Amino acid sequence: MDFSSKLLENAVNEVSRLPGIGKRTALRLVLHLLKQPSENTKFLTEALSGLRENVNSCEKCHNISDTVICAICSNPNRNASLVCVVEDIRDVMAIESTAQFRGLYHVLGGKISPIEGIGPQNLQIESLVHKVKEGEIKELIFALSSTMEGDTTNFYIYKQIESYDVITSTIARGISVGDELEYADEVTLGRSIVNRIPFEQSIKS
């Protein structure tokens, strides 16, 4: 693809680095921005710069936050004794969109995957086990994707906390095996949270 402008080419190259964005889509987006009033582009660049420079990780759940403790963890109307364990931030957003869950979250930051060199020490598992040991949590809901890596991670955490007084459950298999949580429709995901089953039962099935 030949460009008449080096500035245009540079912008397209940078936008095309984003996941799922090819050169043609990047070109369309960049040209769209060029047609917009200059202040619109300014708002976008300021929002992205502010996000990159000021975003934090919540000290309690490891979700993205503007403050030390995120808005979900600091909400007094949430059930702090009920915690949903998810792989990443996108899963929190997916579950929140169902409006079926009023507990808190714990974001692991990934799944155990020896092939990719990701072990328990690379995830936020130790802090989760610490919460359970302190007796803060009455029920843990495992909401990782139903893949081999997700099941391995669930089982590893379960073995770490099975001697403590905490209920463990997993989302119902309304989510197809191998599916990522973020791609599930809201109704199916909401029902899978509401109709969760004891984790021990999922191991036997």
C-alpha positions in Angstrom: 0.0 0.0 0.0 1.6 3.3 -1.1 0.8 6.5 0.9 0.9 10.0 -0.4 1.7 11.2 3.1 4.4 9.9 5.5 2.3 11.3 8.5 -0.7 9.3 7.2 1.4 6.2 6.8 2.8 6.5 10.3 -0.6 6.9 11.8 -2.0 3.9 9.9 1.0 1.8 11.0 0.4 2.6 14.6 -3.3 2.0 14.6 -2.8 -1.3 12.8 -0.8 -2.6 15.7 -4.0 -2.8 17.7 -5.5 -6.3 18.0 -7.9 -7.2 15.2 -7.1 -4.1 13.2 -5.6 -4.6 9.8 -4.1 -2.0 7.5 -7.3 -1.3 5.6 -9.4 -0.9 8.8 -6.6 1.3 10.3 -6.7 3.5 7.1 -10.4 3.9 7.4 -10.2 4.9 11.0 -7.4 7.4 10.5 -9.2 9.0 7.5 -12.3 9.2 9.7 -10.4 11.0 12.4 -9.0 13.4 9.8 -12.5 14.4 8.7 -13.6 15.1 12.3 -13.2 18.5 14.0 -9.7 18.9 15.5 -11.0 19.0 19.0 -12.5 15.5 18.6 -9.0 14.1 17.9 -7.6 16.1 20.8 -10.2 14.6 23.2 -9.3 11.1 21.9 -5.5 11.6 22.4 -6.0 13.2 25.8 -8.2 10.3 26.9 -5.6 7.7 25.8 -2.8 9.7 27.3 -4.7 10.0 30.6 -5.5 6.3 30.6 -1.9 5.3 30.0 -0.4 7.7 32.6 -2.9 7.6 35.4 -4.7 4.2 35.4 -4.0 2.0 38.4 -4.5 -1.6 39.4 -7.0 -2.0 42.3 -5.0 -3.2 45.4 -7.9 -5.5 46.4 -9.1 -7.2 43.2 -6.4 -6.2 40.6 -9.0 -4.7 38.3 -8.3 -1.5 36.4 -9.1 1.6 38.6 -8.7 5.3 38.7 -7.9 5.1 42.4 -6.1 2.7 44.8 -9.3 0.8 45.5 -11.7 0.4 42.5 -15.3 1.6 42.5 -16.6 -2.0 42.7 -14.6 -2.9 45.7 -15.4 0.3 47.5 -19.1 0.1 46.8 -20.9 -0.7 50.2 -23.8 -2.2 48.4 -21.7 -5.1 47.0 -21.5 -8.4 48.9 -17.8 -8.5 50.0 -18.1 -12.2 51.1 -18.9 -13.4 47.6 -16.0 -13.2 45.2 -16.0 -14.1 41.5 -12.6 -15.3 40.1 -11.9 -14.2 36.5 -9.0 -14.3 34.1 -8.9 -10.6 33.1 -10.6 -7.2 33.2 -12.7 -8.0 30.1 -14.4 -10.8 32.0 -15.4 -8.4 34.8 -17.0 -6.1 32.2 -18.8 -9.0 30.6 -20.2 -10.2 34.0 -21.1 -6.7 35.0 -23.1 -6.2 31.8 -25.5 -9.0 32.9 -26.5 -7.1 36.1 -26.8 -10.6 37.8 -23.9 -10.4 40.1 -23.6 -8.2 43.2 -20.4 -9.6 44.8 -16.8 -8.6 44.3 -14.2 -9.9 41.8 -10.6 -11.2 41.8 -8.7 -10.7 38.6 -6.0 -13.3 38.2 -4.3 -11.7 35.1 -4.3 -14.9 33.1 -4.5 -18.7 33.4 -2.0 -21.4 34.3 -0.4 -22.5 31.0 2.9 -24.4 31.1 3.2 -24.2 27.3 3.3 -20.4 27.5 5.5 -20.4 30.5 2.7 -19.1 32.8 2.7 -20.7 36.3 0.8 -19.9 39.5 3.6 -17.5 40.6 2.8 -15.4 37.5 -0.8 -14.9 38.5 -2.6 -13.1 41.3 -3.3 -16.4 43.1 -1.4 -15.8 46.3 -3.4 -12.7 47.2 -6.6 -14.6 46.6 -5.5 -17.4 48.9 -4.5 -14.8 51.5 -8.1 -13.3 51.4 -9.5 -16.8 51.9 -7.2 -17.5 54.9 -8.3 -14.2 56.5 -11.9 -15.3 56.4 -13.1 -12.4 54.2 -14.6 -14.7 51.7 -17.6 -17.1 52.2 -18.0 -18.2 48.6 -15.6 -18.3 45.6 -17.1 -18.5 42.2 -14.7 -19.8 39.5 -15.6 -18.0 36.3 -12.6 -18.8 34.1 -13.1 -19.9 30.5 -14.0 -23.6 30.1 -10.6 -24.6 28.5 -8.0 -27.0 29.7 -6.0 -24.0 31.1 -9.0 -22.6 32.8 -9.9 -25.9 34.4 -6.3 -26.4 35.5 -6.3 -23.0 37.1 -9.6 -23.6 38.9 -8.4 -26.9 40.3 -5.0 -25.5 41.4 -6.8 -22.7 43.4 -9.3 -25.2 44.8 -6.5 -27.4 46.2 -4.9 -24.3 47.8 -8.0 -23.4 49.7 -9.9 -26.7 50.2 -9.0 -26.9 53.9 -10.6 -23.5 54.7 -14.2 -22.8 55.4 -15.2 -21.4 52.1 -17.8 -22.5 49.5 -16.4 -23.0 46.0 -18.7 -23.0 43.0 -18.3 -22.7 39.2 -20.5 -21.1 36.6 -22.9 -23.4 35.0 -21.8 -24.8 31.6 -24.2 -22.6 29.7 -20.9 -21.4 28.2 -19.7 -23.8 25.6 -16.5 -25.7 26.3 -13.5 -23.8 24.9 -15.4 -20.5 24.8 -13.9 -17.3 26.3 -16.2 -15.5 28.8 -16.1 -12.1 27.1 -17.7 -13.5 23.9 -20.7 -15.0 25.7 -24.1 -13.3 25.3 -25.4 -11.5 28.4 -28.4 -13.7 29.0 -26.4 -17.0 28.8 -23.6 -15.5 31.0 -26.1 -14.1 33.5 -27.9 -17.5 33.8 -24.5 -19.3 34.3 -23.7 -17.1 37.2 -27.1 -17.4 38.9 -27.2 -21.2 38.3 -23.7 -21.9 39.4 -22.9 -25.3 40.8 -20.6 -26.6 43.5 -17.0 -26.9 42.2 -16.6 -30.4 43.6 -19.5 -31.5 41.3 -17.8 -30.0 38.3 -14.7 -32.1 39.0 -16.7 -35.3 39.1 -18.8 -34.5 36.0 
